[in-house]
Amino acid sequence: MCKSLVAIAFLALIVAVIAEHPAPPSAEEVQAELAASGISTEAAAGIVAVGEKYKSALEAAKGNKEAAEKVFEDIKTETDNYVKTQSSADQTAYAAFVEKKKSEFQKHHSTPAH
């Protein structure tokens, strides 16, 4: 799967989680999960920093599909650009992390209750 498509899936997951849950995981929790997935501490911190930069914009976009799509596109672009600057090991670990989260998201949202 193309790295860009993987990033899109991951970012869609982030937006969905933030939009669905009033208390998304903390930056420290996200960073720890990224690091536990094999992403270097430095790269994980950078990915989290991108998300943190858009936190208030995501909050403001709740309930406004167009605004949320714009914020999502901004996050996607910045995250894609950031991940491209990281080592190939971090890029590979990030892609695997995104695939794992995408699979978890699909399983969660394919249950009869959803």
LUMKE-596994 format. One record per residue: x, y, z of N, C-alpha, C in turn; residue number from 1. Coordinates in pm, whole numbers, plus 50000, padded with zeros to 5 digits. Example, Ala and Ser with C-alpha at 12.3 -4.5 7.8 and 13.67 -1.06 7.14 Angstrom:
2
{{51319 49431 50780} {51230 49550 50780} {51320 49670 50780} 1},
{{51285 49775 50708} {51367 49894 50714} {51290 50003 50787} 2},
//
This chain:
114
{{50084 49882 50000} {50000 50000 50000} {50088 50124 50000} 1},
{{50050 50219 49925} {50124 50345 49915} {50133 50413 50051} 2},
{{50252 50467 50081} {50272 50533 50212} {50174 50647 50233} 3},
{{50142 50717 50127} {50048 50828 50139} {49910 50778 50178} 4},
{{49867 50667 50116} {49737 50611 50149} {49734 50561 50292} 5},
{{49845 50504 50337} {49855 50458 50475} {49842 50577 50570} 6},
{{49909 50686 50538} {49900 50805 50622} {49758 50858 50625} 7},
{{49690 50853 50512} {49551 50898 50506} {49465 50813 50600} 8},
{{49484 50682 50594} {49406 50593 50680} {49432 50623 50827} 9},
{{49558 50643 50862} {49593 50672 51001} {49533 50804 51046} 10},
{{49544 50904 50964} {49491 51034 51001} {49339 51033 51008} 11},
{{49276 50956 50920} {49131 50942 50929} {49093 50878 51062} 12},
{{49173 50783 51104} {49150 50719 51233} {49165 50820 51347} 13},
{{49268 50901 51341} {49288 51003 51445} {49169 51098 51451} 14},
{{49126 51146 51335} {49012 51238 51330} {48888 51170 51384} 15},
{{48865 51045 51346} {48747 50973 51393} {48751 50952 51544} 16},
{{48865 50917 51596} {48878 50895 51741} {48853 51025 51815} 17},
{{48912 51132 51770} {48894 51260 51837} {48748 51306 51827} 18},
{{48687 51286 51712} {48549 51329 51694} {48452 51242 51772} 19},
{{48485 51113 51789} {48393 51019 51853} {48405 51021 52006} 20},
{{48521 51045 52058} {48543 51036 52202} {48575 51174 52259} 21},
{{48510 51208 52368} {48535 51339 52427} {48675 51353 52485} 22},
{{48737 51244 52525} {48870 51250 52584} {48965 51159 52507} 23},
{{49024 51211 52398} {49119 51130 52322} {49243 51101 52406} 24},
{{49322 51004 52362} {49444 50974 52439} {49534 51097 52447} 25},
{{49609 51105 52555} {49700 51218 52573} {49815 51208 52474} 26},
{{49885 51317 52456} {50002 51319 52368} {50104 51217 52416} 27},
{{50121 51207 52546} {50217 51112 52602} {50176 50968 52572} 28},
{{50046 50939 52580} {49998 50804 52549} {50018 50770 52402} 29},
{{49989 50865 52316} {50007 50842 52172} {50156 50823 52142} 30},
{{50240 50907 52199} {50384 50896 52175} {50436 50761 52224} 31},
{{50391 50717 52339} {50434 50588 52392} {50389 50474 52302} 32},
{{50268 50483 52250} {50218 50378 52161} {50297 50376 52030} 33},
{{50327 50493 51977} {50409 50499 51855} {50546 50438 51879} 34},
{{50609 50474 51991} {50742 50422 52024} {50737 50271 52046} 35},
{{50631 50223 52110} {50617 50078 52132} {50599 50002 52001} 36},
{{50558 50073 51897} {50540 50012 51765} {50669 50011 51683} 37},
{{50777 50059 51743} {50905 50056 51674} {50948 50188 51613} 38},
{{50869 50290 51630} {50904 50423 51579} {50998 50487 51680} 39},
{{51104 50549 51631} {51200 50610 51723} {51131 50716 51808} 40},
{{51186 50739 51925} {51131 50838 52017} {51123 50975 51950} 41},
{{51226 51009 51874} {51230 51140 51807} {51120 51151 51702} 42},
{{51105 51046 51619} {51002 51049 51515} {50862 51050 51577} 43},
{{50844 50971 51682} {50714 50968 51751} {50681 51106 51806} 44},
{{50779 51171 51865} {50756 51306 51919} {50717 51403 51808} 45},
{{50779 51389 51693} {50746 51476 51580} {50605 51453 51527} 46},
{{50565 51327 51520} {50429 51293 51474} {50327 51350 51573} 47},
{{50354 51332 51701} {50264 51384 51804} {50259 51537 51797} 48},
{{50372 51599 51772} {50375 51746 51763} {50286 51795 51650} 49},
{{50281 51723 51538} {50191 51762 51429} {50047 51755 51479} 50},
{{50012 51646 51544} {49875 51632 51596} {49840 51739 51697} 51},
{{49933 51767 51786} {49909 51869 51889} {49889 52007 51826} 52},
{{49960 52033 51720} {49949 52162 51652} {49806 52187 51602} 53},
{{49736 52079 51567} {49602 52091 51511} {49491 52056 51610} 54},
{{49525 52034 51733} {49428 51991 51833} {49311 52089 51847} 55},
{{49339 52216 51860} {49231 52313 51876} {49149 52328 51747} 56},
{{49214 52314 51633} {49141 52322 51505} {49047 52204 51490} 57},
{{49090 52085 51533} {49002 51968 51528} {48883 51986 51622} 58},
{{48911 52037 51739} {48804 52061 51836} {48703 52161 51779} 59},
{{48752 52267 51718} {48664 52369 51662} {48584 52316 51542} 60},
{{48637 52214 51475} {48572 52161 51355} {48466 52055 51386} 61},
{{48452 52017 51511} {48350 51917 51546} {48213 51962 51497} 62},
{{48145 51870 51427} {48012 51901 51377} {48010 51976 51245} 63},
{{48126 52013 51193} {48133 52086 51066} {48218 52002 50971} 64},
{{48151 51926 50885} {48220 51832 50797} {48325 51901 50709} 65},
{{48291 52013 50651} {48384 52082 50562} {48508 52130 50637} 66},
{{48487 52186 50755} {48600 52234 50835} {48687 52116 50880} 67},
{{48623 52006 50919} {48698 51887 50962} {48780 51831 50847} 68},
{{48724 51830 50727} {48798 51781 50610} {48919 51869 50581} 69},
{{48905 51999 50598} {49016 52091 50575} {49126 52067 50677} 70},
{{49089 52054 50804} {49189 52028 50908} {49255 51893 50881} 71},
{{49176 51793 50847} {49230 51661 50816} {49333 51670 50704} 72},
{{49301 51743 50599} {49394 51756 50485} {49523 51825 50529} 73},
{{49511 51926 50613} {49630 51995 50664} {49717 51901 50747} 74},
{{49652 51823 50835} {49727 51728 50917} {49794 51623 50829} 75},
{{49720 51571 50733} {49773 51469 50643} {49895 51520 50569} 76},
{{49884 51639 50514} {49995 51696 50438} {50118 51713 50526} 77},
{{50098 51772 50644} {50212 51796 50732} {50272 51665 50784} 78},
{{50187 51569 50819} {50238 51440 50866} {50311 51367 50755} 79},
{{50255 51364 50636} {50323 51301 50522} {50462 51361 50501} 80},
{{50468 51493 50502} {50595 51561 50481} {50694 51530 50594} 81},
{{50645 51526 50717} {50732 51496 50830} {50785 51352 50822} 82},
{{50697 51256 50800} {50738 51116 50798} {50840 51091 50686} 83},
{{50826 51160 50575} {50922 51146 50464} {51063 51188 50505} 84},
{{51076 51272 50606} {51208 51318 50650} {51273 51223 50749} 85},
{{51200 51122 50792} {51251 51029 50892} {51320 50911 50827} 86},
{{51387 50832 50908} {51461 50716 50857} {51367 50616 50790} 87},
{{51423 50532 50707} {51340 50430 50643} {51283 50334 50747} 88},
{{51356 50310 50854} {51305 50224 50962} {51183 50287 51027} 89},
{{51188 50419 51052} {51072 50487 51109} {50955 50489 51011} 90},
{{50983 50509 50884} {50876 50509 50784} {50808 50373 50778} 91},
{{50888 50266 50783} {50833 50131 50780} {50753 50101 50906} 92},
{{50806 50138 51021} {50735 50116 51148} {50606 50196 51152} 93},
{{50610 50318 51101} {50491 50401 51097} {50384 50339 51008} 94},
{{50426 50290 50891} {50331 50225 50800} {50266 50103 50866} 95},
{{50344 50025 50939} {50289 49908 51009} {50193 49952 51119} 96},
{{50228 50057 51191} {50141 50111 51296} {50008 50155 51236} 97},
{{50013 50224 51124} {49892 50272 51059} {49805 50154 51015} 98},
{{49867 50053 50958} {49791 49935 50915} {49723 49868 51034} 99},
{{49794 49857 51144} {49737 49796 51265} {49617 49877 51313} 100},
{{49632 50008 51320} {49523 50095 51366} {49406 50092 51268} 101},
{{49436 50087 51140} {49331 50080 51040} {49251 49952 51057} 102},
{{49320 49841 51079} {49253 49713 51100} {49166 49715 51225} 103},
{{49219 49771 51334} {49143 49782 51458} {49018 49868 51438} 104},
{{49035 49977 51366} {48925 50068 51339} {48816 49998 51257} 105},
{{48857 49924 51154} {48762 49856 51068} {48687 49748 51146} 106},
{{48757 49675 51231} {48691 49572 51312} {48591 49636 51406} 107},
{{48629 49745 51467} {48540 49814 51562} {48415 49867 51493} 108},
{{48431 49919 51373} {48320 49982 51304} {48245 49888 51211} 109},
{{48283 49760 51208} {48210 49665 51126} {48123 49572 51210} 110},
{{48116 49598 51340} {48032 49517 51427} {47887 49554 51404} 111},
{{47795 49463 51430} {47652 49493 51408} {47601 49615 51486} 112},
{{47664 49645 51598} {47618 49760 51678} {47650 49893 51611} 113},
{{47740 49893 51513} {47778 50018 51447} {47719 50017 51311} 114},
//
